[in-house]
Amino acid sequence: MGRLKAGFKKVVRKFERVNDFLYKYRKYLVVAYLILSIIFFIIQFNLINNWDMLVRILNGNYLFHNGQYFEYQRALLESTVIGLLAFAFGSYAVYAFIALFSVIFFIALLIFSRAFKVEYVLLLGIVLNPFLLYYGIKNGSEIPLYAFLILFVSMIKLKRPIAGMFFALAFVSKYDAVMFLPLALFLIDKRILESLKRIGLFIGILLVSLLPFFAYNLILYHNPLFTFEFAFSQSSAQNLILGPGMTNIANVYGGFLELVVFVPIVAFILLFNRDVLKEIKQRKRELALLAAAAAIALVIYLMASGLYVGGLGYFRFFLGPTLFLSLLSALFLKRGALLFTLIFFAISILLAYNILYAQQFGTPTMQIEVSSARSLLYATYNTTNCTVQSNNWVYLDYHGISATYIWGVNYSQYPIISFGALAGNYSLLGQSNGIYLYGYGASKRYCSYTPVIDFKYGVNFAINASRANNTVGCYLAYNRLSSTLLLDACKFLASITR
């Protein structure tokens, strides 16, 4: 027994020496975390070429570089930044975007660590869990959203009304952020007059920060909230799992697998921090703030998992609960946990790497498919400069073929590039490497070129619809909420801004 205790103490001393060494050079660990994260995010984008990320690139091209494809329901910040970066970096703008917002995310965590008085390098070690590494970029980059939410929460903790600006930036990154607005109530304390002043300044800064968003919508769509209303009409709480359509309730449980990452964290805290109960009593307000953020993020996840029937990226919505629970856990980590967090990060990046390589990659296959599509078009029409319909139109458009989704007889003059055989009254004009070229009517004889934005799905349809009736966004929201009170308020707002 004595030998066992002596051996254990020896191991503990070695652990402490290594831990002290790492702490001495922790700045280098921070740089290593940042570099490894950026490398992983870039590799992931190259391998997967996720649909949502590609749409944001195409939206950026539309906004600034005469692109022909645009999805107006997407929040604009990411597309705007990618489009602006393209002036300097060209086709490499997306890599500059990944690097830029990775740095901003790390800065946000640094500010959080100072606001909540936690060790920065420990915070990084547990926040960069395998799921954040994997889903942070996959579904159209969640990094900007969570970077600005972290800054928002940090400013709330410091009771600074500038939190309104960071909330606005989070909102224009992803509209899901609107549900985190109630966290601003933590600006209120026992000093009523100062609290009212803070809340007033917060609201003022928030509205001023959103002026470009309102102006964009007002000028283009004649409704200051049109893009938000339209996005809301497509993905809202109507399909919450507690509602009537519960066909995909099994999706709800999938994201909870991510909570496994907290088992070793909680175990380590309980083993090596004897002051947990004392810290809970001392940091009630901080714990309440982060717990409230985690709870809101969990509600968003439950809505998303009940909404997306095909599992359309619903896992990314569980990043919110895991992120805020990670931030909350960091409050209890001490300097002596540095080696543990380093090991945790090493395992995380290995797991994320294995999750990544378990996927079906988009890019290598897509290059072959796009090449086959071009060859088929050229062989049939002696050109590749034409508009086509496709069940993978975003990928084709990203790789240089002007495409829209398969709409039907209204667009029968445009050939169809299908990633697989189609059933129906189509004329097969050729096939290669799993790509099928179909023609129908006029498209048998010639291939025409018309910008995709002229199609009903494109931005011109939304502009024309909103010009004809600037309350169209209100009715889109009403279809989801079925609240005549909110409809009347929305119509009134639209009428005074016409």
Secondary structure, DSSP 8 states (H G I E B T S, - for coil): -HHHHHHHHHHHHHHHHHHHHHHHTHHHHHHHHHHHHHHHHHHHHHHH--HHHHHHHHHHHHHHS--S---TTS-SHHHHHHHHHHHHHGGGHHHHHHHHHHHHHHHHHHHHHHHTT--HHHHHHHHS-HHHHHHHHHTT-SHHHHHHHHHHHHHHHTT-TTHHHHHHHHHHH-GGGGGGGGGGGGG--S-HHHHHHHHHHHHHHHHHHTHHHHHHHHHHHSSTTHHHHHHHHHS-GGG-TTSS--TTTTHHHHGGGGGGGHHHHHHHHHHH-TTHHHHHHHTHHHHHHHHHHHHHHHHHHHHHHHH-TT--SGGGGGHHHHHHHHHHHHTT--GGGHHHHHHHHHHHHHHHHHHHHTS--SHHHHHHHHHHHHHHHHHHHS-S-S-EEETTHHHHHHTT--EE----GGGTTS-EEESS---SS-EEEEEETTEEEEE-GGGGT------GGGSTTSHHHHHHHHHH-TTHHHHHHHHHH--HHHHHHHHHHHHHT-
